[in-house]
């Protein structure tokens, strides 16, 4: 998979130093993946879920949410949001134009 805007992901995750290793591991796994659907994603990330037009990953247990859009046909992942669990629960991210 080709990850679009990984620089933005790294920049936003930097405000939470305790999660750097998990984000880097996620990026590494994604770049090696060739997922065709959500079920294949769940073979590696069992808690990944579809929410609207996005796929949500739990990062560092349940502390953070990584939200992306996946185009399986073109093998592209578009980074959208990196949120704490409490920010995610506020649902403000769902007000974006692409939800």
N, C-alpha and C positions, 0 to 999 in steps of 0.2 A: 504494500500500500504506500502511496505517496502522501505524506503529511504536509498539508498547506498551513502556513503561519505557525510553524513550531517555534519561531522566535517570539511570537506573541505569547504563546503558552509558557515558555521559559521565563519571560519577563514578568508575567502575572504571578507565576508560581514562586518567583524569587521573594515575594513578600512573606512567604511561609517557609523559612529555611529547613524546617523539619520534614519537608515533603520532597526535597530535591531529588533524592535517590529514587523514589517511587515514580516521579514524573519522567526521569531519564530512562528508567526501566520500561515504562509504558511506551515511550517514544521508540526505543529499540525494538520492542516486540512488534509494534505497529509497522515499522519499516520492513520487517521480515515477513509480515503476514500477507496472505492472498485471500482474504475472507470473501465469501460470496453471499453471505446472509448473516442475520443476527445469531442464528443458532451456531454458526461457526465461531463467531466472536465469543459466544458463551462457553465454548469448549475451553477457552483460556481464561476469560473473565466471566465467571458464572453469574455475577450480579449485574452485568450490563443489561440495560433495559431501553426499550424504545419509548420516548416521550415526545409526542408530536412528531416533528420531522427530524428529531435528533436522537442520538444514542448517548446514554448517560453511563459513565463509569464511576464506581466508587474507588477513591484513591486513599491510601493509608487507612485501611479499615473502612470506617464510615465517616471519617473526618472531613473529606473533601469530595467534590463532584467535578468531574471533567466532562464537559458537554461538547460533542462533536456532531458533525453531519457526515454520513458515510455514503459515498457513491460507489456501490459494489461493482457496477458494470465498468466504470473507468478506473477503479482501484485508487480512489482519492478519498482522503479524510480531511475535512475542513474543521479546524479548531474554532470553537465559538466562545466558550466560557470556562473559567476555572473558579469555582466558588467553594466557600466553606459550607458545611452541612446546613448551618443556620441561614446563610444567604440563599442557598438553594430552596430551602423550605418556604422562604418568603414569596417565591414564585414570580418575582419581578422579571426574571430572565424570560419568562413566557410571554411577556408583552412585546418582544422584538418582532420585527416584520416577517421573519422566516419561520416562526413557530407555527 
